[in-house]
């Protein structure tokens, strides 16, 4: 497999690092064509902040609100996350 270089994403990387550094719960939507470097961008941002805070990353194939909630619910059940983890959010995760 080719070793591709990561370049041209300084603004996006800085924005993700800024959001991650706030130590607050948030959703962020990262979109783009296939094989453009979306996952690498997220991985670099996580490496850049060097936080001990747990990160819950879910790839969501459907961007409709019900699809997002379904993917998060499925992942939380798969990894046995307590519903208490979501307390204080305004999202109805039922």
N, C-alpha and C positions, 0 to 999 in steps of 0.2 A: 504494500500500500504506500502511496506517495506521502511524503511529509510536507503538508501544505503550510505555508506561512500565514500567520495571523496579522493582518494589517488593516489600516483604514477605519478602525472602529473606536478611536480615542474618545469621541464625544459620547457614543453609546455606552462604552465601558465606564466612563466617568459618571454618567447618569445612573447606571445600575449600581455602582459602588456607593454613590450618594444615597440612593434609596435603601440599600442594604445596611448602610452605616447608621441609619436612623434608629435601628433596634425597635422597629414597630412592625406589626403585622400588616402585610399588604399583598395585593395581587398585582402582577405585572404581565402584560401581554407582549410577547416577543414574536414577531411574525416575519416572514420572508420566504423566498423561493427555497426549494430543496437544496441542501448541500451548500448553503451560503455562509454558514458559521454561527447559527443561532445558539446551538448547544455549547460551542467553544466560547462564545461571548459570555454566556452565563457562568461557565466554569472559570474563566479568567476573572470575572467580577468576584466570584466567591473566593478565589485565591488571593485577590487583591485586598480584601477586607480583613482576612485572617481572624475572623470572629469565632468565638466559642459558642455563639448563639446557634441553636439548631435551625437548619434550613429545611423546609418542606417544599421540594420541587416536583411538580407534576406536569408531564406533557399532556396537553389536552387536545384531542383531535377535532373537537367541535367547539367553536367559539361562541355558540349561543349560550345565554346564561344557564339554561337547564343542563347543557352539556358540561359546562365548567363545574357546576355544583355536583353533578353526577360523578365526574372524574375525581374531584376532591373527596367526595364521600367514599367512593370505591377505594381510593388510595388509603384513606384514613382507616377504613375497615381492614384492608389488607395488612397494613403495618400496625394494626391494633392501637391507634391513637384514640385516646379518650375524648369524648365530646367536650370535656372540661377545657381541652386545649383551645377550643374555638370560642369559649366564653368571652364576652366583651366585644365580639364582632357584630356587625349589623347584618350578617348574612344568615338567612334561614336555612341552615344545613339540616334538613329533615329527610 
